[in-house]
Amino acid sequence: MSTRLVIGNKNYSSWSLRPWLFLKVNGIPFEEVRIPLYRSDSTDRIVAYSPAGKVPVLVHDGLKVWDSLAILETLTDLHPDTGGLPEAAGDRAWARSICAEMHAGFRALRSTLPMNCRRRVDVGPLAAEAEADVQRMRSIWRECRKAHPGIGPFLFGTFTIADAMFAPVVCRFETYAVHVGPLEREYMDAILALPAMRAWIDDARRETEVLEHFEVPDQSRTR
């Protein structure tokens, strides 16, 4: 069997990180195809793998899957031994719900705090909508961790697709020094300590592309 994952810039592409991290954490062999985004030929190169023209794209033995959540669900089907979803029915439903919420929501957080692994930025106080997203995110993490103590450091104890979905937010909170409580900090530290996560961030820091619309000004320079 052959597996290929098409991704964008590691510094900026939060959607690409999700399936990449899941594959790496679970030791699933794959070929990485990196296509830098927002270049004149980017869409044409991506369309060769997916009609949607967006990354990530999973190509597995001729099967093409695009959209990060669809890829994670597919990888869970292909590799049931990974425990991509929790074993208990209630937890599986819970994990699916928060994955879908992450996938469809948090627009203010996304636009205000774009993923950027290379920087540490003081953005100052957040607007009300972005702050509400931050508080909802913290609540999700706390509720999951409180419900699964002593099993492991991740949302449902062991690493699942839910952790892959929220990993880019961990990056964002780290980049912009978002205030979190001790439970959320422990969770963030567990994600950031993953060898696969460290490898992604190291690769992102070595990239040379700069996408200006993802480079949020540092407010500390203007105070």
N, C-alpha and C positions, 0 to 999 in steps of 0.2 A: 504494500500500500504506500502511496505517496501523498504527502500533505504539504501544501504551500500556503503561506499567509502573506498577503499583500498589505503593506502598511504605508503610512505616511511618515513625516518627520517625527522622530522620537521626542524631540523637545516640545512639540506642540500638539501632536495628534492623540488626544485622550481616548478616542474611540479605538485607535490601533492598539494602545496599551492593553486593553482589556483581554482580548483573546490571546495576544502574545504572552501575557503574564500567566494565563491559565495553562497554556501549552508548556511553558518553561517550568512552572512550579510542579507540574505533573510529569515532567520528563518525557513528553510526547515529541518524537522527532519531527521536524518540519523544516522546509526551506523558507527562508525569509526573503521577501522581495520588497525592497524599500523604494518608494517613489516620492521624491520631494514634492510637496504641494504648492499650489499657486504659481506654477510655472506655465509657460505657453503650451508645453506639451503634456502637462500633468494629466488632464482629463483624458486625452487620447490614449495615454499609456494605461490608465486605470480601466478604461472602457474595454481594453483588450481582455480584461479579466472579468469585468462586471458591467452590465448595461446601465447600472445606476450611476456609474462614474464617480463613485466615492469609495474610500477605504474605511475599514478593512474589508478584505475579501478572502474567504477560505476556499481553496481548491483542493478537493480530496478525491482522488481517483476519478476525475472527470466531473464530480459533483461541485457546483459552485454555490457558495452561500455568502451573502453580503448582509451587512448590518451586524454590529458587535453582539447584540443580545441573541440574535438568531444563530450566530456562529457558536456562542457559548452553549446554547441549548443543543445544537448539533454535536458539538464535541462531547457533551455529557452523554448523548445517545450513543455515539461511536465508542466512547471509553467509559462505560458504566463503573469500572473499578476506581475511577478517580474520585467518586463521591462529589460530583459537581453540584448536586442538590442534596440537602440533608435527607437522612433516612426516614425520619418521622414525618407522617403525612402533614401534620400541622405546620411543622417547620418548612417543609417543601413549599407549601402554599404561602407561608410568610416570606420565604426567600424569593419566590417568584413575584410576590407583590412589591417588595422593595426594589427588586431589579427593574420592574416595569415603571415604578415611580421614578427611579433614577434615570431611566431611559427617556421618559417623556417629559420630565419636569426639571425644576431647578434652573430655569432659563436665566433668571437674574444673576444667580451665582456663576453660571457659565460665562455670561458676557462681561461681568464685572471682574472676575478672577480667572482669566483664561489660563490654560495649562502652559507652564513655562518652567521646565526643570532646571534651567541654568541660572535663574536669578533668585534673589531674596529682595522683596519689594515692600516698602511701606506705602500702602494705598490710602491710609487714613480711615476715618469712620466710613462704614458702608451705608449706602442708601437703604431705605426701609425694606424694599423687596429683596435685596440681596441679603440683608441681615436676617430676614425671615427664613430664607432658604438655608442659611448657615445654622440657624437654630433648629430647623426641622432635620437637617442632616445630623446634627449632634444628638438629637432625640432618637433617631433611628439607631445610631450606633450604640447609645446607652441602653436602649430597650433590648436590643439583641444580646449585648454582652451580659446584662443583668440576668437574662433568661438562660444563659448557657455558661455558668461559672465552672471553673475547674476542668473543663473539657479540653480547651485549647484557647489560643489568644485571638481567634478570629470571630466573626459575627455569629456563626453557629458552632463555634468550637474549632472544627477543622476548616481548612480552606475550601470554599465553594465558589460558584459563579457570582454570588453576591459580593464577595471580597474582590473579585476581578472587576466587577462593575463599579465599586466604590474606590478602587485604588487611585484613579486619576484625581479624585477629590482629595485624597490624602496628600497627593503632590501639590494640589492647589493650596490647601491649608498650610502646608509647610512653606511654600514659596511666599505667601502673603502673611505669614505669622498670625493666622487666625486664632483667636483665643478659644481654647477648648478646656474641658474639665479633665480630671485624672483618668476616668474610664476611656474617654475618647483618645486621650494622649497615649494610653497603653495600646489601644488598637492601632493608632497611627504608627507607633514605634514597631509593632509587630509586622505591619505591611512593609515599612521602610527597611526592616531588617532582613527581609527575604532576599536571598542571593540574586534571584531573578529581577527583583525590583531594583536592587543596587546596580545590576548590569545594565538595565534599561536607562537609568539615570546617568550612569557613566557614559553610555553611548550618546545620550542626548547632549551631554556637555561637550562631547567631541565634535558634534555637528557644527558646521560653519554657516548654514543658512540662517538668515534673520528675516522673520515675517513681521513687519512693523505693526500690523493691526493686532498682533498678540503681545506686543511689548508695552505693557501698562507703565505710565510714568511713575517714578518714585516720588511720592509726595514729601518725603523728608528733605528733599533738596530745595523745596519752595517754602519751607516754614521758617 
